[in-house]
Amino acid sequence: MSNAAIKEQFPSDVHERLQNREDIVVLDVREPDEWEEGHIPQAKHIPLGVLPERMDELDPDKETIVVCRSGGRSGKACEFLASKGYRVVNMTGGMSKWFGEVETGK
């Protein structure tokens, strides 16, 4: 774990960045059933439990905004990815505070 503080952004800021078509990745680390209930349309889904095996699917040079239900699991994912050199931001409040468009299903 690194000593550096993990950056955080509110869902409203993330929504605005997506609307502005910024070159960012949204990573949803929730379980498959949570993902299917509703996720941010542009998001990539890698559950927290398999993140170590699948982190190579992410670009370490691109800013990755990590999302879960309320911010706990995404915080853990951010700590892990940051320790591996990834540029990460935790979305404070998670999907429970998301007001933008959501997609359901796989």
C-alpha positions in Angstrom: 0.0 0.0 0.0 1.3 3.5 -0.8 1.4 6.4 1.5 0.1 8.8 -1.1 -3.5 9.9 -0.7 -5.9 8.5 -3.4 -7.6 11.2 -5.4 -11.4 11.3 -5.2 -14.1 12.8 -7.3 -17.8 13.2 -6.8 -20.2 11.5 -9.2 -21.3 14.9 -10.5 -17.7 15.6 -11.6 -17.3 12.2 -13.2 -20.5 12.7 -15.0 -19.3 16.1 -16.3 -16.0 14.6 -17.5 -17.9 11.9 -19.4 -20.2 14.4 -20.9 -17.1 16.4 -22.0 -15.7 13.2 -23.6 -12.5 13.3 -21.6 -10.1 10.5 -22.2 -10.7 8.6 -19.0 -11.6 5.0 -18.1 -14.4 4.2 -15.7 -13.8 0.9 -13.9 -16.7 -0.8 -12.1 -15.4 -3.3 -9.5 -18.8 -4.5 -8.2 -20.0 -8.1 -8.4 -21.7 -9.3 -11.6 -25.2 -9.2 -10.2 -24.7 -5.5 -9.1 -23.2 -4.7 -12.5 -26.3 -6.2 -14.3 -28.7 -4.2 -12.1 -27.2 -1.0 -13.5 -23.9 0.5 -14.4 -22.4 3.6 -16.1 -22.7 2.9 -19.9 -19.0 3.7 -20.6 -17.7 1.6 -17.7 -15.5 -1.4 -17.9 -16.4 -4.3 -15.5 -13.7 -6.1 -13.5 -14.9 -7.3 -10.1 -12.6 -6.5 -7.2 -11.8 -10.2 -6.5 -10.3 -10.7 -10.0 -8.6 -7.4 -10.4 -5.1 -8.7 -9.7 -5.4 -11.2 -12.6 -7.1 -8.7 -15.0 -5.4 -5.4 -14.2 -3.4 -5.8 -17.5 -6.7 -5.0 -19.3 -6.2 -1.4 -18.0 -3.9 1.3 -19.4 -1.6 2.5 -16.5 -1.0 5.8 -18.3 -4.7 6.6 -18.6 -6.6 8.0 -15.7 -9.0 5.4 -14.3 -12.0 6.3 -12.2 -12.9 3.4 -10.0 -16.6 2.8 -9.0 -18.4 0.5 -6.7 -21.7 0.7 -4.7 -20.6 3.3 -2.1 -16.9 3.9 -2.4 -15.4 1.2 -0.1 -14.4 -1.5 -2.6 -13.4 1.1 -5.1 -11.1 2.6 -2.5 -9.4 -0.8 -2.0 -9.1 -1.2 -5.8 -7.5 2.3 -6.0 -5.0 1.5 -3.3 -4.0 -1.7 -5.1 -3.8 -0.2 -8.6 -1.9 2.9 -7.3 0.6 0.6 -5.7 1.2 -0.9 -9.2 1.7 2.5 -10.8 -1.8 3.1 -12.2 -3.4 6.6 -12.3 -6.6 6.1 -10.3 -9.4 8.2 -8.8 -12.0 6.9 -6.4 -15.6 8.0 -7.2 -16.9 9.1 -3.8 -20.3 7.7 -2.9 -20.2 5.2 -5.8 -23.2 4.1 -7.7 -25.5 4.9 -4.8 -24.8 8.7 -5.6 -24.8 8.3 -9.4 -27.5 10.3 -11.1 -26.5 9.9 -14.7 -27.6 7.4 -17.3 -27.3 3.7 -16.4 -27.4 0.5 -18.5 -28.7 -2.8 -17.2 -27.6 -6.3 -18.2 -24.3 -7.6 -19.2 
